[in-house]
Amino acid sequence: MTKSEVNKLLNKIKGYYNSQFFLDEYVISAWIEEMEPYDFEDAEQHFKEYLKEYPDMAPKPHTFKKGLLTREEKEKRKNAKYTVQCNLCQNWMTLQEYEEHYGRCLDIQYLVGVIKQKNLDITREELEGKSDEIIEGLLNKYPPKKITLDEVKKIIS
C-alpha cells in the first residue's frame, strides 16, 4: 500500500471512529509501516468487515492486519493447491505451512494466557516475533500442566 492509500484508509477509519481515532505523525507512520505489504482494495474490504465485528472499537494497525494477506502471501496462495486459515491467529497459509505453524501458534496461545495471569507486559504480536528458542525458554519457565484422562473425566462429569 502506498502512503496516499494508507492516508485514504486512515481518513475512512477516522470518519467512522472520529472520537476514538486520533491521527498524528507517529500514528500515520505506524500505519504506513504495518500496511505497506498489503493491497489497498483488500484493506478497504477488510475494514468493512471490521466495522461489522467491532462497531465501537477503533482499529490499531497491528490488530487490523490480522486475516489480511500480503501481496506475497496472495501469490503463494494462488499457486498452492490448498490454503487454510489458522483458527488461533487468523493468518492464511498453505497446508504445508500450517502443519509447521500450528504447534508454534498453539504454544503462543498458551503463553498469552500465562502472561495475562501473571500480568506480564508482552503482547501476542511481540511473542509471534520472537525466536523459537525464546518461546521454548518461556515454555520451560511456565510449563503447561500435564493432565491425566482421569482428571479430564472428573472435570467434565
C-alpha positions, 0 to 999 in steps of 0.5 A: 500500500502506498502512503496516499492509500494508507492516508485514504484508509486512515481518513475512512477509519477516522470518519467512522471512529472520529472520537476514538481515532486520533491521527498524528505523525507517529500514528500515520507512520505506524500505519504506513509501516504495518500496511505497506505489504498489503493491497489497498482494495483488500484493506478497504474490504477488510475494514468493512468487515471490521466495522461489522465485528467491532462497531465501537472499537477503533482499529490499531494497525497491528490488530487490523492486519490480522486475516489480511494477506500480503501481496506475497502471501496472495501469490503463494496462495494462488499457486498452492493447491490448498490454503487454510486459515489458522483458527488461533491467529487468523493468518492464511497459509498453505497446508504445508505451512500450517502443519509447521505453524500450528504447534508454534501458534498453539504454544503462543496461545498458551503463553498469552494466557500465562502472561495475562495471569501473571500480568506480564507486559508482552503482547501476542504480536511481540511473542509471534516475533520472537525466536523459537528458542525464546518461546521454548525458554518461556515454555520451560519457565511456565510449563503447561500442566500435564493432565491425566484422562482421569482428571479430564473425566472428573472435570467434565462429569 
